[in-house]
Amino acid sequence: MSVTTSARRSAGAALAAALLTGTLAAPAAVASTAATTTSASTTTSASTTTSTTVFADDFESGTVANWTRQRIDGNGSITVTGAPAGGSGLAARFSVPNDGASYRSEVAVNALGWGGYRFALADYLPADWVQTSTETIVAQWHGYPLSDGSDTKPPIALTVKDGNWRLKVHWLTGPTTVAEAVIPLGAVQFGHWNQWAFDITWSTATTPGSITVYRDGVQVGAHSGLNNYHQNQAPYFKTGIYRANWNPAKGIPYPTGGPDVVLYSDSVVVTQL
């Protein structure tokens, strides 16, 4: 493994350690959104001395076999290849061509249960990423069909739109009525490995939930209140590329051609708090 890749993974390990011990430095700025109120917040992760790793994959096996399932809609691909930025270690590479038929390339792990979890991962958007107003989901925590059988928006999604990071949170205000909060997380730095950590406590029908988002060791966003649909199972985690508006079934016209959409992912660690 090269110095660049080793440093990237060491940074991820350091971030996880700082979050576990509560020694993460205070953030420069925080975007906070709640179901009923909006306010600034500078709260960092609470001090925690014990946790249990429930899922981890650094892709050094050369496969994505640790994941419960993989899904490609269209002509995209999921491979394990050399990490970009000069690293010789391995990372997952997701690709979706702009061919009018392709819109998804993701891996997923089954629901891990209710309670509190820390999802840490690294991702890399290449320097030649084409900025567009078409939203791209790069990580999501997904639910299940609603009571009327309709599909749901993911309760939580990390997205890229117009060169900016956003966190989208969804919950129910009625049996099939979905509310949404959009939390800005700052501009994307292309050609850069992002070290993410999402501290998520799932809300229930009787208890509020919380989300705290860190990027490269700095808290960049938070949400308090409802954060899922309170279904029989907790949401499950997916990462990769999903461009819903490219789904031909939606009938939304868009210009085709140009380079593939490419994302790299690495160093995924999920711990139960």
C-alpha positions as CSV (number, residue, x, y, z in Angstrom):
1,M,0.0,0.0,0.0
2,S,1.4,3.4,-0.9
3,V,1.9,6.3,1.5
4,T,-1.1,8.1,0.1
5,T,-3.5,5.2,0.6
6,S,-2.0,4.4,4.0
7,A,-2.4,8.0,5.1
8,R,-6.0,8.0,3.9
9,R,-6.9,5.0,5.9
10,S,-5.0,6.2,8.9
11,A,-7.0,9.4,8.8
12,G,-10.2,7.3,8.7
13,A,-9.0,5.3,11.7
14,A,-8.1,8.5,13.6
15,L,-11.5,10.0,12.9
16,A,-13.2,6.9,14.2
17,A,-11.0,7.0,17.3
18,A,-11.7,10.6,17.9
19,L,-15.4,10.0,17.7
20,L,-15.3,7.1,20.0
21,T,-13.4,9.0,22.7
22,G,-15.2,12.3,22.3
23,T,-12.0,14.2,21.5
24,L,-13.1,15.5,18.1
25,A,-12.4,19.2,17.8
26,A,-15.4,21.6,17.8
27,P,-16.7,22.3,14.3
28,A,-16.3,25.6,12.4
29,A,-19.9,25.6,11.4
30,V,-22.9,23.3,11.6
31,A,-26.2,23.2,9.7
32,S,-29.0,21.9,11.9
33,T,-32.6,21.0,10.9
34,A,-35.3,19.5,13.1
35,A,-38.8,18.4,12.2
36,T,-40.4,21.4,13.9
37,T,-37.6,23.9,14.6
38,T,-34.3,24.9,13.0
39,S,-31.4,26.1,15.0
40,A,-27.6,26.3,15.0
41,S,-25.7,23.6,16.8
42,T,-22.1,23.0,17.7
43,T,-22.5,19.7,19.6
44,T,-19.9,17.1,18.9
45,S,-20.2,13.4,19.4
46,A,-20.8,12.4,23.0
47,S,-18.0,10.6,24.8
48,T,-18.3,6.9,24.2
49,T,-15.9,4.2,25.6
50,T,-17.4,1.1,24.2
51,S,-18.9,0.1,20.8
52,T,-19.4,-3.0,18.8
53,T,-18.4,-3.3,15.1
54,V,-21.3,-4.8,13.3
55,F,-20.1,-4.5,9.7
56,A,-16.8,-3.5,8.0
57,D,-15.3,-3.7,4.6
58,D,-12.1,-2.1,3.2
59,F,-12.4,-4.0,-0.1
60,E,-8.8,-5.4,0.3
61,S,-10.3,-8.9,-0.4
62,G,-10.7,-7.8,-4.0
63,T,-14.5,-8.4,-4.0
64,V,-17.7,-6.9,-2.7
65,A,-18.7,-10.3,-1.3
66,N,-19.1,-8.9,2.3
67,W,-22.2,-7.0,1.1
68,T,-25.6,-8.6,1.3
69,R,-26.4,-7.8,-2.3
70,Q,-25.4,-5.7,-5.3
71,R,-27.7,-4.0,-7.8
72,I,-27.0,-2.6,-11.2
73,D,-29.8,-1.0,-13.3
74,G,-28.7,-0.6,-16.9
75,N,-25.2,-1.0,-18.1
76,G,-23.1,0.2,-15.1
77,S,-20.5,-1.7,-13.2
78,I,-19.3,-2.5,-9.7
79,T,-15.6,-3.5,-9.5
80,V,-12.8,-3.5,-6.9
81,T,-9.7,-1.7,-8.3
82,G,-6.8,0.3,-7.3
83,A,-7.7,3.4,-5.2
84,P,-7.3,6.7,-7.1
85,A,-5.0,9.5,-6.1
86,G,-1.9,7.3,-6.5
87,G,-2.8,4.8,-3.9
88,S,-2.0,1.1,-4.4
89,G,-4.6,-0.2,-2.0
90,L,-8.0,-1.3,-3.2
91,A,-11.4,0.5,-3.3
92,A,-14.8,-0.2,-4.7
93,R,-15.5,1.6,-8.0
94,F,-19.1,2.3,-9.1
95,S,-19.8,3.4,-12.6
96,V,-23.1,4.4,-14.4
97,P,-23.0,5.4,-18.1
98,N,-25.1,8.2,-19.4
99,D,-26.7,6.1,-22.1
100,G,-30.4,6.7,-21.5
101,A,-30.9,3.3,-19.8
102,S,-28.6,3.2,-16.8
103,Y,-29.2,4.8,-13.4
104,R,-28.0,2.7,-10.5
105,S,-24.9,0.9,-9.3
106,E,-25.0,0.1,-5.6
107,V,-24.1,-2.4,-2.9
108,A,-26.2,-2.9,0.2
109,V,-26.1,-4.6,3.6
110,N,-29.3,-5.8,5.4
111,A,-30.9,-3.8,8.2
112,L,-28.8,-3.9,11.4
113,G,-31.6,-3.2,13.9
114,W,-32.9,-0.2,15.8
115,G,-30.9,1.9,18.2
116,G,-27.8,4.0,17.6
117,Y,-25.0,3.4,15.0
118,R,-22.0,5.2,13.6
119,F,-21.5,4.7,9.9
120,A,-18.0,5.7,8.8
121,L,-16.8,5.5,5.2
122,A,-14.6,7.2,2.7
123,D,-15.6,8.2,-0.8
124,Y,-13.9,9.9,-3.7
125,L,-15.5,11.9,-6.6
126,P,-13.0,12.2,-9.5
127,A,-11.8,15.6,-10.6
128,D,-13.6,15.2,-13.9
129,W,-17.0,14.6,-12.3
130,V,-19.7,16.5,-14.4
131,Q,-21.5,18.9,-12.1
132,T,-25.3,18.8,-12.7
133,S,-28.6,19.7,-11.1
134,T,-29.6,16.1,-11.5
135,E,-29.2,14.8,-7.9
136,T,-26.9,11.8,-7.3
137,I,-27.4,9.7,-4.2
138,V,-24.0,8.3,-3.1
139,A,-25.0,6.7,0.2
140,Q,-28.5,6.0,1.6
141,W,-30.4,4.4,4.4
142,H,-33.5,2.9,2.8
143,G,-36.9,1.9,4.0
144,Y,-39.6,-0.4,2.7
145,P,-43.0,0.1,0.8
146,L,-45.6,2.1,2.6
147,S,-49.0,0.8,3.7
148,D,-50.5,1.5,0.2
149,G,-47.7,-0.4,-1.5
150,S,-46.0,2.7,-2.8
151,D,-42.2,2.9,-2.8
152,T,-40.5,5.3,-0.4
153,K,-37.8,7.9,-0.6
154,P,-34.8,6.8,1.5
155,P,-35.3,8.0,5.1
156,I,-31.7,9.4,5.0
157,A,-29.6,10.1,1.8
158,L,-26.2,11.7,1.2
159,T,-26.5,13.4,-2.2
160,V,-24.5,15.6,-4.6
161,K,-26.3,18.3,-6.6
162,D,-24.8,21.3,-8.4
163,G,-21.4,20.6,-6.8
164,N,-22.7,20.6,-3.3
165,W,-23.2,17.9,-0.6
166,R,-26.6,17.6,0.9
167,L,-28.3,15.4,3.5
168,K,-31.9,14.6,2.9
169,V,-34.1,13.2,5.7
170,H,-37.6,11.9,5.3
171,W,-40.4,10.8,7.7
172,L,-44.1,10.3,7.7
173,T,-46.7,12.8,8.7
174,G,-49.6,10.5,7.7
175,P,-49.9,6.8,6.6
176,T,-48.5,7.7,3.1
177,T,-47.5,11.4,3.4
178,V,-43.8,12.0,3.5
179,A,-42.1,15.1,4.9
180,E,-38.6,16.2,3.9
181,A,-35.7,18.1,5.4
182,V,-32.7,19.1,3.2
183,I,-29.5,19.9,5.1
184,P,-26.6,21.6,3.2
185,L,-23.2,20.0,4.0
186,G,-20.9,22.2,2.0
187,A,-19.2,22.3,-1.4
188,V,-17.8,19.1,-2.9
189,Q,-14.0,18.9,-3.2
190,F,-13.5,16.8,-6.3
191,G,-10.4,14.6,-6.6
192,H,-10.4,14.3,-2.8
193,W,-11.0,11.4,-0.4
194,N,-13.8,12.4,2.0
195,Q,-13.8,10.8,5.5
196,W,-17.4,10.6,6.5
197,A,-19.0,9.6,9.8
198,F,-22.8,9.6,10.4
199,D,-23.9,9.1,14.0
200,I,-27.5,8.0,13.7
201,T,-30.0,7.2,16.4
202,W,-33.2,5.9,14.8
203,S,-36.4,7.6,15.9
204,T,-39.4,5.4,17.0
205,A,-43.1,6.1,17.3
206,T,-42.4,7.3,20.9
207,T,-38.8,8.5,20.9
208,P,-37.0,11.2,18.9
209,G,-34.0,10.4,16.8
210,S,-30.8,12.2,15.8
211,I,-28.3,12.5,13.1
212,T,-24.8,14.1,13.3
213,V,-22.6,14.3,10.2
214,Y,-18.8,14.7,10.2
215,R,-16.6,15.2,7.1
216,D,-12.9,15.1,7.5
217,G,-13.1,15.3,11.2
218,V,-15.4,18.4,11.3
219,Q,-19.1,18.4,12.1
220,V,-20.9,19.7,9.1
221,G,-24.6,19.0,9.8
222,A,-27.2,17.7,12.2
223,H,-30.9,16.8,12.4
224,S,-33.0,16.1,15.5
225,G,-36.5,14.5,15.4
226,L,-38.1,11.9,13.2
227,N,-35.7,10.3,10.7
228,N,-37.5,7.2,9.3
229,Y,-40.9,5.6,8.7
230,H,-41.1,3.5,11.8
231,Q,-41.6,0.3,9.9
232,N,-41.1,-3.3,11.1
233,Q,-37.4,-3.2,10.4
234,A,-34.8,-0.4,10.6
235,P,-33.6,1.1,7.4
236,Y,-30.8,-0.7,5.6
237,F,-27.6,0.9,4.3
238,K,-26.5,1.2,0.6
239,T,-23.6,3.0,-1.1
240,G,-22.7,3.6,-4.7
241,I,-24.4,5.7,-7.4
242,Y,-28.2,6.2,-7.8
243,R,-29.6,8.8,-10.2
244,A,-33.4,8.4,-9.9
245,N,-34.2,10.9,-12.7
246,W,-32.2,8.8,-15.1
247,N,-34.6,5.9,-14.6
248,P,-36.3,5.5,-18.0
249,A,-39.6,4.5,-16.2
250,K,-39.9,8.0,-14.9
251,G,-40.0,9.4,-18.5
252,I,-37.9,12.5,-17.5
253,P,-36.0,13.7,-20.6
254,Y,-32.3,14.5,-20.2
255,P,-29.3,14.9,-22.5
256,T,-27.4,11.7,-22.9
257,G,-23.7,11.1,-23.8
258,G,-20.6,12.3,-22.1
259,P,-18.5,10.5,-19.5
260,D,-19.7,7.9,-17.1
261,V,-20.6,8.8,-13.6
262,V,-17.9,7.3,-11.4
263,L,-17.5,7.1,-7.6
264,Y,-15.0,5.2,-5.4
265,S,-15.9,4.0,-1.9
266,D,-13.6,2.5,0.8
267,S,-13.1,1.9,4.5
268,V,-16.7,1.2,5.5
269,V,-17.1,0.6,9.3
270,V,-20.4,0.4,11.1
271,T,-20.4,0.3,14.9
272,Q,-23.3,0.0,17.3
273,L,-23.3,2.6,20.0
